[in-house]
Amino acid sequence: MTETFWFVIVGTLLIAMALADSSLRRLPITTAILYLLIGFSLGPTGIGFIQIDPLSERVLLERMTEIIVIISLFSAGLKLRTPLSSRRWAVPVRLAFGSMTLTVGMITLVGWVALDLPIGAAVLLGAILAPTDPVLATDVQVRRPTDQDRLRFGLTGEAGMNDGAAFPFVMLGMGLLGLHELGSYWWRWLAVDVLWAVAGGLAVGALFGTLIGRLVVYLRRRHREAVGVDDFLALGLIALSYGIALTIGTYGFLAVFAAGLSLRRIERRSTEGASPPVAVEATGEDEEEVATGAETAPAYMADAVLGFSDQLERIGTFAVVLLLGGMIPDWLFSPEVLTLIAVFFLVVRPIAVTIGLVGSWTTAMQRGLIGWFGIRGVGSVYYLMYAANRGLPAELANRLAIVTFATVAVSILVHGLSTRPLMGLYSQRHRRDRAPAGSMTGASE
């Protein structure tokens, strides 16, 4: 009866969200807040329908969060159309590597001093909570591939890269706990977990994204083949890039992000940097013409794959956040934990962003908003479950789980409530201050 009731609950919720989608867009909250609150009402504090101990179901949670994160990272890569040679990439790179490293260090210090965690567990907590989430940050990311706003571009690129860039610190924390080999003087960690795994993951994604993208465009242009299978293409490229990256000991998260970037790069180069034609709106026979046209095939492929990936991401977000809400008891939000979360959001993140963006081409308002929108979510849950499934002692896993789940829940609430008002204010300010059309600050900011 319980399994059958799940179908009724999920079906009802999905239909309700579909019917109310237009109305929800006018509310000053994100859909993730609704998913979380619905899950909370179904959990132990509510009607008790969901009775799940997250650490008892850590294998299931690792797989669920892993799948939704790699889909979201692939979508993030597809949204970024800016050439890698552009100086615009300096902001997300500095955030994803410099600011994130500072964040790991500061959270490590807090965990070691305030929570009395062993240094390895403190580093692991820093790695879990440092990366911003690509899944729950869609409302502050670029809206379309041609969106060149520096704030949205920076947050999208950061979320795309730092979920993979956090992995070396996860391995370092586990190594300090005796759960992973670091090597003498940490040589193995530096050579394998940092240099090889990061560079190799990016290379794998770039290679397969480019090869498969070019093959599909060739088949469509020359032979009018491989049409109408963009869903298979998206899933296949994600799975292949991720699987090969893990097989050779590199980071799959970076691989799928690079695969999305490479697929978009094929479209951008085919149109010589101009705005891509609107291909996905074609219907009937015209749709096949657009999908196989010499000029339109790359854009059609990229847009169709992105559309399918976005749909998968929305479904995955619904499932994971709903389940997350159902696993959170009310006692989780103690004053001590809430104080730590306030330190993470109001002190650690702003300081790391400010230092990381010193001298960058960003305005004070953009830096302030980037400092605030350090959204934590599905990626943090994944890293926690990853460590828990690889020998993390139960006592430490429980302590880290309390802080992690509380941080994610608070982030969904406070960032979700502030996203639309703050981004609306930013858009108004941006339009008012924008220089005349054609100037650098007007067209590129």
BAVOTOR-117320 format. One line per 4 residues: number of its first residue (from 1); their letters; for each residue x, y, z of C-alpha. Coordinates in steps of 0.25 Angstrom, whole numbers. Layout:
BEGIN
NUM> A> X,Y,Z | ...
% end
This chain:
BEGIN
1> MTET> 0,0,0 | 11,9,3 | 18,7,-10 | 5,10,-17
5> FWFV> 2,22,-9 | 16,28,-14 | 10,27,-29 | -2,35,-24
9> IVGT> 6,46,-16 | 17,48,-27 | 7,48,-39 | -2,58,-31
13> LLIA> 10,67,-28 | 15,67,-43 | 2,70,-49 | -1,81,-38
17> MALA> 13,87,-41 | 10,87,-56 | -3,93,-55 | 2,104,-46
21> DSSL> 15,107,-53 | 11,120,-59 | 5,125,-45 | 18,120,-38
25> RRLP> 27,128,-47 | 20,141,-42 | 23,138,-27 | 35,143,-20
29> ITTA> 40,129,-17 | 47,118,-25 | 40,104,-27 | 51,97,-19
33> ILYL> 45,104,-7 | 32,98,-10 | 38,84,-12 | 46,85,1
37> LIGF> 33,89,9 | 25,78,3 | 35,68,6 | 36,74,20
41> SLGP> 21,72,22 | 22,58,18 | 34,55,27 | 35,51,42
45> TGIG> 31,65,46 | 19,65,37 | 10,54,34 | 21,44,35
49> FIQI> 19,38,22 | 34,39,19 | 42,31,29 | 57,31,23
53> DPLS> 70,31,31 | 79,38,20 | 92,30,25 | 84,17,25
57> ERVL> 80,20,10 | 94,26,7 | 96,17,-6 | 83,21,-12
61> LERM> 85,36,-8 | 99,36,-14 | 94,30,-28 | 82,40,-28
65> TEII> 90,52,-25 | 101,48,-35 | 91,46,-46 | 85,60,-44
69> VIIS> 98,67,-42 | 104,62,-55 | 92,65,-63 | 92,79,-57
73> LFSA> 107,81,-60 | 105,77,-75 | 94,87,-76 | 102,98,-70
77> GLKL> 113,95,-80 | 103,96,-91 | 98,110,-87 | 112,116,-87
81> RTPL> 115,121,-101 | 126,130,-99 | 140,126,-105 | 150,121,-95
85> SSRR> 159,132,-100 | 150,142,-94 | 155,150,-82 | 140,148,-77
89> WAVP> 145,134,-72 | 154,140,-62 | 143,142,-52 | 137,128,-52
93> VRLA> 151,122,-52 | 156,131,-40 | 143,127,-33 | 143,112,-36
97> FGSM> 158,110,-32 | 163,122,-23 | 150,126,-16 | 146,112,-14
101> TLTV> 160,108,-8 | 159,120,2 | 145,115,6 | 150,101,8
105> GMIT> 161,107,17 | 152,116,25 | 141,105,27 | 152,95,31
109> LVGW> 157,105,42 | 142,107,47 | 140,92,47 | 153,89,55
113> VALD> 151,101,65 | 136,102,67 | 132,87,65 | 144,81,70
117> LPIG> 145,72,58 | 158,64,54 | 166,72,44 | 162,62,33
121> AAVL> 148,63,36 | 149,78,36 | 155,78,22 | 144,69,18
125> LGAI> 133,78,23 | 140,89,16 | 140,81,3 | 125,77,5
129> LAPT> 120,92,7 | 130,100,-1 | 125,97,-16 | 112,105,-20
133> DPVL> 101,96,-26 | 98,96,-41 | 85,89,-39 | 78,99,-30
137> ATDV> 85,112,-35 | 77,112,-49 | 70,125,-45 | 83,132,-44
141> QVRR> 90,126,-56 | 90,130,-70 | 76,130,-76 | 80,126,-90
145> PTDQ> 94,123,-98 | 94,138,-103 | 93,144,-89 | 106,151,-86
149> DRLR> 103,157,-73 | 116,156,-64 | 108,153,-51 | 100,141,-57
153> FGLT> 112,136,-66 | 121,136,-53 | 111,129,-45 | 108,118,-56
157> GEAG> 123,116,-59 | 126,115,-44 | 116,105,-42 | 120,97,-54
161> MNDG> 134,96,-50 | 135,96,-35 | 127,83,-33 | 138,76,-39
165> AAFP> 149,85,-33 | 145,82,-19 | 148,67,-21 | 163,68,-18
169> FVML> 159,74,-4 | 149,62,-2 | 161,53,-5 | 170,61,4
173> GMGL> 160,60,16 | 158,45,14 | 173,43,13 | 176,51,26
177> LGLH> 165,41,32 | 173,29,27 | 162,26,16 | 170,30,4
181> ELGS> 185,29,0 | 192,42,0 | 206,38,-2 | 219,43,4
185> YWWR> 218,58,6 | 205,57,-1 | 212,54,-14 | 201,45,-19
189> WLAV> 190,54,-15 | 196,66,-23 | 200,58,-35 | 188,49,-36
193> DVLW> 176,55,-29 | 179,69,-33 | 187,70,-46 | 184,57,-53
197> AVAG> 169,56,-49 | 166,71,-52 | 173,72,-65 | 169,58,-69
201> GLAV> 154,61,-66 | 154,73,-74 | 161,67,-86 | 152,55,-86
205> GALF> 140,64,-87 | 146,73,-97 | 150,61,-106 | 137,53,-106
209> GTLI> 128,66,-107 | 136,70,-119 | 137,57,-126 | 122,53,-124
213> GRLV> 117,67,-127 | 124,68,-140 | 120,53,-144 | 105,57,-142
217> VYLR> 106,70,-150 | 113,63,-161 | 103,52,-162 | 92,62,-162
221> RRHR> 98,71,-172 | 103,61,-182 | 94,49,-180 | 81,54,-173
225> EAVG> 84,44,-162 | 83,44,-147 | 71,53,-147 | 61,53,-135
229> VDDF> 70,46,-125 | 75,58,-117 | 70,51,-104 | 79,39,-107
233> LALG> 90,48,-111 | 89,56,-98 | 89,44,-89 | 99,36,-97
237> LIAL> 109,48,-97 | 107,50,-82 | 109,35,-79 | 121,33,-88
241> SYGI> 129,45,-83 | 126,42,-69 | 129,27,-70 | 142,29,-77
245> ALTI> 146,40,-68 | 144,31,-56 | 150,19,-62 | 164,26,-64
249> GTYG> 163,32,-50 | 159,46,-54 | 147,55,-49 | 135,52,-56
253> FLAV> 128,65,-52 | 138,73,-59 | 137,64,-71 | 122,65,-73
257> FAAG> 123,80,-72 | 134,81,-82 | 126,72,-91 | 115,82,-91
261> LSLR> 124,93,-93 | 130,86,-105 | 117,83,-111 | 113,98,-110
265> RIER> 127,102,-116 | 123,94,-129 | 110,102,-130 | 118,115,-128
269> RSTE> 129,113,-137 | 119,109,-148 | 112,122,-147 | 125,130,-146
273> GASP> 121,136,-132 | 108,141,-137 | 95,139,-130 | 90,125,-133
277> PVAV> 78,123,-142 | 65,119,-134 | 64,105,-139 | 56,98,-128
281> EATG> 43,105,-132 | 42,99,-145 | 31,88,-147 | 27,77,-156
285> EDEE> 35,76,-169 | 42,89,-166 | 48,83,-154 | 56,73,-161
289> EVAT> 61,83,-171 | 66,92,-160 | 72,80,-153 | 80,76,-165
293> GAET> 83,89,-171 | 97,93,-173 | 96,106,-165 | 85,102,-155
297> APAY> 89,87,-151 | 99,91,-140 | 90,101,-134 | 78,91,-135
301> MADA> 86,80,-128 | 91,89,-117 | 78,95,-114 | 70,82,-114
305> VLGF> 80,75,-105 | 80,87,-96 | 65,86,-95 | 64,71,-92
309> SDQL> 75,73,-81 | 67,84,-75 | 55,75,-74 | 63,64,-68
313> ERIG> 69,74,-58 | 55,79,-54 | 50,65,-51 | 63,61,-43
317> TFAV> 62,74,-35 | 48,71,-31 | 51,57,-27 | 64,60,-19
321> VLLL> 59,73,-12 | 45,66,-8 | 53,54,-2 | 62,64,5
325> GGMI> 51,71,11 | 45,58,16 | 58,54,23 | 60,67,31
329> PDWL> 55,67,46 | 52,80,53 | 62,78,63 | 73,79,52
333> FSPE> 72,94,53 | 79,97,67 | 84,111,70 | 98,106,69
337> VLTL> 96,100,55 | 89,112,51 | 100,121,56 | 110,113,48
341> IAVF> 102,114,35 | 101,129,37 | 116,129,38 | 117,121,25
345> FLVV> 108,130,17 | 110,144,23 | 125,143,26 | 132,132,19
349> RPIA> 126,133,5 | 127,148,4 | 141,149,9 | 146,138,-1
353> VTIG> 139,144,-12 | 144,158,-9 | 158,153,-9 | 157,144,-21
357> LVGS> 151,155,-29 | 161,166,-26 | 165,174,-38 | 154,167,-47
361> WTTA> 145,174,-57 | 133,173,-47 | 125,184,-40 | 123,185,-26
365> MQRG> 108,181,-27 | 112,169,-35 | 123,165,-25 | 113,166,-14
369> LIGW> 102,158,-21 | 112,147,-24 | 117,147,-10 | 102,145,-5
373> FGIR> 98,134,-16 | 107,123,-10 | 96,113,-12 | 98,100,-6
377> GVGS> 90,88,-10 | 90,74,-17 | 105,74,-19 | 108,76,-4
381> VYYL> 99,64,-1 | 106,56,-12 | 120,58,-6 | 115,55,8
385> MYAA> 109,41,3 | 122,39,-5 | 130,39,7 | 120,32,16
389> NRGL> 120,20,6 | 135,20,6 | 138,17,21 | 135,30,28
393> PAEL> 133,26,42 | 118,26,46 | 120,37,58 | 127,46,48
397> ANRL> 117,44,37 | 105,47,46 | 112,60,51 | 115,65,37
401> AIVT> 101,61,32 | 95,70,43 | 102,82,38 | 101,78,23
405> FATV> 86,76,23 | 83,88,31 | 92,97,22 | 86,92,9
409> AVSI> 72,94,15 | 74,108,20 | 81,111,7 | 69,106,-1
413> LVHG> 60,115,8 | 68,128,9 | 74,128,-5 | 61,124,-11
417> LSTR> 54,135,-4 | 64,146,-8 | 67,141,-22 | 56,148,-30
421> PLMG> 55,161,-22 | 71,163,-23 | 72,159,-37 | 60,168,-41
425> LYSQ> 67,179,-34 | 80,176,-41 | 73,176,-54 | 67,189,-52
429> RHRR> 80,195,-47 | 87,189,-59 | 78,195,-69 | 78,208,-63
433> DRAP> 93,209,-62 | 96,203,-75 | 104,211,-85 | 99,214,-99
437> AGSM> 97,202,-109 | 110,198,-115 | 119,202,-103 | 127,191,-96
441> TGAS> 120,193,-83 | 106,193,-89 | 108,181,-99 | 117,172,-91
445> E> 113,174,-76
% end
